[in-house]
Structures are given as C-alpha cells and as structure tokens.
Amino acid sequence: MRTAAIVVTGNEILDGSTTDTSSGWICRQVSGRGASTLQICTVPDVKERIELALGQAFALRPNLVLTLGGLGPTRDDLTIPAVAGYAGLPLRPDGRALAIVERRYRELAGQGRIAEPDSEETRRAREKMALFPEGGEAIFNDVGAAPALHLVVRDTGILSLPGVPAELKSIVLNHSAHVFERWLGAGAFGNVNIVTSSNDESALDAALRDFDAASQRDVYLKSRARRFGDDVRMLVTLSARGPSRASVSARLAEALQAFGKTLQDHGLDILDRSYEAWDD
C-alpha cells in the first residue's frame, strides 16, 4: 500500500483561532487512491519546527509528504525555506514560479481585486513566493497567487500546498493530478457503516476481537462510540482500500457477511447498513 504523511503549519491553528479542515480533505484524496495517510502533524510557523516535522514525516518512509500552509508573501510564511533546508538545497528564483506569481497578480489587478504594487517592499514580498529549492516544480494556483511546490527528495515526493482551503483544493483537483498519480497511483476506498443491536460499546468488544483474529481480508473494523441510552444503537464501520471500487466492494461484502456471523455468535445483530466509496 502506498502512503502519505501530512505536515500542517500555522500558529492560528495551534492557538485555536482557525480550524484545520484541509488535512481531513487531503486524507480523503489520499484514501481515494487506495493509499493511506500515516500521520498528520501540526507545527507553528517556525522554520526549525517545520524542518523537524519533515524529518519525522520522512522517518515513516511514505511515498508522498504533503505540507499545508506557509507559502505566502509574509515573513511568517516559511514552509518553502524549511523544505529547502531539510532537503539541503539552495533557494533560488524559479522562472516558472515567478511567471505564475506575476500572471496571477496581473489577473487580480485586472479584476480590481488588488492594486498594483507601489513599493519595492511589496515587490520583494511577491517575489519571495517564487524562491524555490533547486529542482523544484512550480504548480499553478488559479485561486490565490502562491505557486505550489513539487520536489523529489531521496525517492520521496513532497507537495507543498497553500493553507487557504479554496486554493489548496483547486490546485489538488485541477493542477497536481500528475503528482498524486506518480507517488500514490490509482485506487479506491470504501466503507460500510453498520447499525448494531447493541447499545453498549463495551459489549461489542468481544465480537470485534473475534473478527480481528479471524480476518485475513485486510479490512479495518472500528466501533463508533455514542451516548448511553435505551434508544441508542452502536455503530461500527468496516473500511477497505484496493485497486478499484469493484475490488473494494467485494472485500467489504465478504467482510460484512463474516462480521454479521461474528455478531450473531455473540447474541447481536446488524439492524441497518449503508455503503460509501470513492476513488481518484
């Protein structure tokens, strides 16, 4: 199975003033290719801390490391310098990245959304977004101005994306399919959400353990805790990854049948179920 690791940057996430929704969305994109996310790590806008998080991510030996946030023009946008520092590569003006930045600011000015720069400081701040590690690939951003970065480090891919959700999603969906295809390939993910006859999660534990002991299907089984009450029924999710929706559906159908029998062995039943799947 191919894998990914995610590094999220932003003091605003760590102090609670902003909620990180992007990492969950990225996990769904990874799963949709039949791959798995090994870890999400959130760090402040400190270059040394970002480099440390990159080292921890690489230690997991993923196929792809994704960074979210820190690509903008201001002094606390430090992800690209941190990636360059971790990779041991010099930062240099990148022609394609600069062309992207200049094009986007011309478009934004033409739409009346920003003014033309009136100071050298503003120009330098914009040019900062075109400083890339040697060998990096600049990827177009059609929502914001900062290009994304694709870089290969020791046979592992890095994709650095902006933190603004609209920018991140547009880049992933419209401009970086080749990156995901190269490092994660194609595949699918699916799950079955089950309503059991139990109203007590602890009463499900023996059935879950028996299923795990007998299962050779590479299917993950997870109970979903809810409040206590006579009207409550515990939820369980079966999930699987594979090369196609058809293969995932077949594995889940087999696992569902086996889990239903395991529940019956423990005096429990499946009351309802719903299936969900997605791919790249």
C-alpha positions, 0 to 999 in steps of 0.5 A: 500500500502506498502512503502519505504523511501530512505536515500542517503549519500555522500558529492560528491553528495551534492557538485555536483561532482557525480550524484545520479542515484541509488535512481531513480533505487531503486524507480523503484524496489520499484514501481515494487512491487506495493509499493511506495517510500515516500521520498528520502533524501540526507545527507553528510557523517556525522554520526549525519546527517545520524542518523537524516535522519533515524529518519525522514525516520522512522517518515513516518512509511514505511515498508522498509528504504533503505540507499545508500552509506557509507559502505566502508573501509574509515573513511568517510564511516559511514552509518553502525555506524549511523544505529547502533546508531539510532537503539541503538545497539552495533557494533560488528564483524559479522562472516558472514560479515567478511567471505564475506569481506575476500572471496571477497578480496581473489577473487580480489587478485586472479584476480590481481585486488588488492594486498594483504594487507601489513599493519595492517592499511589496515587490520583494514580498511577491517575489519571495513566493517564487524562491524555490529549492533547486529542482523544484516544480512550480504548480499553478494556483488559479485561486490565490497567487502562491505557486505550489511546490513539487520536489523529489527528495531521496525517492520521496515526493513532497507537495507543498500546498497553500493553507487557504482551503479554496486554493489548496483544493483547486490546485489538488483537483485541477493542477497536481493530478500528475503528482498524486498519480506518480507517488500514490497511483490509482485506487479506491476506498470504501466503507460500510457503516453498520447499525448494531443491536447493541447499545453498549460499546463495551459489549461489542468488544468481544465480537470485534476481537473475534473478527480481528483474529479471524480476518485475513481480508485486510479490512479495518473494523472500528466501533463508533462510540455514542451516548448511553441510552435505551434508544441508542444503537452502536455503530461500527464501520468496516473500511477497505482500500484496493485497486478499484471500487469493484475490488473494494466492494467485494472485500467489504461484502465478504467482510460484512457477511463474516462480521454479521456471523461474528455478531450473531455468535455473540447474541447481536445483530446488524439492524441497518447498513449503508455503503460509501466509496470513492476513488481518484 
